[in-house]
Amino acid sequence: METLKVIKIGGNIIDSQDALKVFLADFSKLKGPKILVHGGGKLATKLANKMNIEVKMIEGRRVTDKATLEIITMIYAGKINKGMIAELQANKCNAMGFSGADGNTIISIKRPVKKIDFGFVGDIVKVNTETGNLLLNNNITPVFCAITHDANGQLLNTNADTIASELAIAFADIFNVELYFCFEKKGVLKDINDDDSIIEKINSKNYQSLIEQGLIVDGMLPKLVNCFNAIKNNVKKVCVGTSEMLFNPNSKFTTIEI
């Protein structure tokens, strides 16, 4: 089987035009089939604040009312996604931008209200690989934003880490899949203020201990849930760190193991 890289970027890579430009130039040089997934939470938050729309986060996840959904659709599927596609084309990487609705690629259900009402947030129920595989086989790189749909006309805000994980799992039937979560830190850190305090390997045994010690909190919690979900469902390799791990074999990062 051919190796497919599924790469999710977020954090300062998205927020800095210079950092994003450098990343996309490097990404364009990666050989073989690849899928890019991006978030954009900080930009959406900035616009929401400008428009006096309340931003509410619970356990690292955004509560999405109708006004917030409009903002993230504009930012994620519009400004960020199309800007990235244009930059990739400039780097001779033929790419196509997607939400889950495009090509009916990712179908979700609106998250049921239990203790918390997350609003228009989607939980993925199905990934269709046909369109993506067609593109990959024709050397076109799909670039997914953090929006899915319910197959009944409703767009849904969906965690970008979850999208990357579910795409990786779905394509594991066709490729040997490697999943990379790229952000501004070198990996999962023992000390958030020390960039070199990297926990190089996290497995099922030490994961709970790290949570109890308070070393895994906030947005890192759902990220690692997605990491373990992928590695337990036939994804060959799952890593967390800066984008350097994609291009420098000597770089340090966090590897997730069963």
N, C-alpha and C positions, 0 to 999 in steps of 0.2 A: 504493500500500500504506500501511496505517496504521503508525505508529511504536509499537513495543513497547519499553519499558525493562526490562531485566533488571538488578537491583541486588543485589550481594552485600555484606553487612555483616559485620564481624568486629572483632577487637581491642577497644579500649576502649569502642566503642559497645555491644557486648554486655555487657561487664563492669560498666558503670556503669548502674544503673537510671535515674538522672536523664538521662544522655546518650541512652539507648535511648528513653525516653519522649519526649524532644524530637524525636529522629529520626523516630519513628513518627507523631508529630503532623504533622511536615512531609511525610513520605512520603504520608500520607493525602490531602494536598492536591494531589499530583501528578496532572495530568489525563492521561487516556488509559489504555490497558492497561498493566499493569506486573506483574512477577513479583519477589518478594523471596526471596533465598537467604541463609541465615545459618549461620555456624559456631558455635563455643562452646567452643573448645579450652581456654581458661583456666579456665572453670568446671569442665569435666571433669577437668582436672589437679588443681584444688583438692580435689575430691571423692575422686579417686584417692589423693591424699596423705593425706587424713583416714582412708582405709580401708587405708592401708599397701600400696597396689598400685603397683608400679613404673611410672613413666612413662618411656617411651623414644621419643625422636624421632630420625629420621635424615633429613637433607636437608630439614628442615621438615615432614616427614610423620610421623604417629603410628603406631608399631607397636601393633597391636591384638590382644591375646589375648582369651580368652573373658570374663574378668573386666572387662577394659577395654571390650569391646563392650557389656556390660550397663550400665556406667556411662554411656557416651556415648549409648546409647539412652534412658536415663532423662533425661539432661540435655538432649540435642539435641531429641529428638522429644517429650519431655514438658515439663519445666520451661520451657525457653526458648521452644520453638515455641508452646505453648498460651498462655503468658504474652503473647507478641507478638500472637497472634490476638485475645485478649481486649482488649488495648490498642488494636488497630486498630479493633475493633468500637466501642470507646468513642469513637473519632474518626470514626465514621460511614463507615469503609472496610470494606466487606463482604469478609472474607478467609476462606480455608480453609487449614489446615495440612496439609503433606504430608511423607512420606518417599518414597523412590523406589518403595516397595512399594504405596503408596496409589494406586489407579487404574492400577496397573502402569505408572507413568510413567517410571521409570528402572531399567533392568536392567544389572547389572554381572556380571563374573566375579571370583572370588577371585584376587587378584594371584598369578601364578605365582612360585614360589620360585626365585630366581636366586642372586645373591650375598647377598641379604638376604631373610629371611622376615618380611614385614610382617604376617603373621597374617590376621585377618578384615578385610582392606582390599579394597575393590572398585575395579576398573577398568571404566569405563562402556563398554558395547557397544551400547546402544540407548536412545534417548529416544522415548517415545510422546507425541505432542502432542495427541492427540484429547481427553483429559480436560481438559488445561490450556486448550486452545482453546475448549472448551465453556464453561468458567468465565469466561474472558476476554470472550467474546462476550455474557456475561450480567452483566458488570460485577462479577465476583468475582475477587479477587486471590489467586493461589496463593502460599503461603509455604512454601518448601522447607527442610528441615533437611539435615544432611550425612550422611544414611543412604540407601543404596539396597538392592536385593535381587537375588538371583541367579535368580529365577523357580522355585526349588526349595525355598523355605522358609527360606533363610538371609539374614539381614540382614547388611549389610556397611558398615563405616565408609568413607566416600568423601570425598575432599577437597572442601570447599565451593566453592573457586575453580573446580575442575574441573566440578562440577555446574552452576555458573553459566555457564561457558563452553559446555558441551555443550547446555544448555537454549537458550542464545542461538543456537547454530549450528542446532539443530533447528527453532526457530521462525523462522529467517531465510527459510524457504520460504514463510512465511505473512505475515510482517511485515517492515518495515524495523526491524532490531533495533539498539538501542544497549545496550552492556554497561558497567556501572559497578562497579568494585571500591572500596568505601568502607571506610576504616579510620582510625586516629587521626593518620596523617601526611598532609601535603598532597600527597604523590605519592612517586615514587621520588627519593630524596635523594642528592646527592653526598657529604654529610656527615650521618651519622645524628644528630649532635648539633646540627645547624643546620636547623631546620624550614623555613627559607626557601631552602635550597640545592636547589630543585626542578629535576629534569631534565624540562623541559617536553615534550620529544618523544623517544621511543625508537623506533628502527626496526631493521631487520635488519642495517644497516651498523654502527651504533654499539653494538648490543646485546652482541656478543662482546667488544668493547673494554672495555665497562663491567664485564663479568665478570672479565676479565683484570686490571683495575685494582682488583678487590676491592670494587667499589661495589654489586654485586648479589650478595647472599649469603643463606643460611638460607631463611626462609620466602618471601622475595621471588623466589627462583629458580623454584619451581613456579608462583607467581602469574603471572610473566611468560611462562612456557611456555604457560599457559592463555590469556593475552592474545593472544599471537601465533597460537595455534591458532584463536582466534575470528576475528581480523581476516583471516586467510588463508582463512576459510570463510564468506564473505559477510556477516559481521556488519559493519554500516556504521560503527560508532564504538565504540572501546574506551578507557576512561579509568580512571586510578588516582588516588585522592586522598581527601580528607575528603568527607563528605556535602554540604559546602557547594557542591561543583561541580554538584550537582543543582538547587540553588535560587538560586545567585548567578552570573549570567553573567560577572561580573568576577573571579571567583575563579581562582586558579592551581592547576594539577594536571598530571599526566602523561598525555599522549596517546600511544597505541601505534599505529604506522603500519607498513605493509609495507616 
